[in-house]
Amino acid sequence: MPSGHSAWVLAQRRAVGARIQAAREHAHLSQFALAERCDVDHKAIHRIEYGTSDLSLGLLLRLARVLGVPLADLVQ
């Protein structure tokens, strides 16, 4: 994990990842299926869900669209 991130940023990243994971499970998608639909590697989905990766706005938008949820639900 990159150094210099405050504990708050890391906690928020994990919270967003948990919401993405919950939405993925609700949609009955595997990490592999979600990755394929978002055109990313399945390892990227794993890192996102566990809060170890920064997300771009573009990827967040693709995730929300594929998962069928408003972007706000993922980043609240």
Secondary structure, 3 states (H helix, E strand, C coil): CCCCCCHHHHHHHHHHHHHHHHHHHHCCCCHHHHHHHHCCCHHHHHHHHCCCCCCCHHHHHHHHHHHCCCHHHHHC
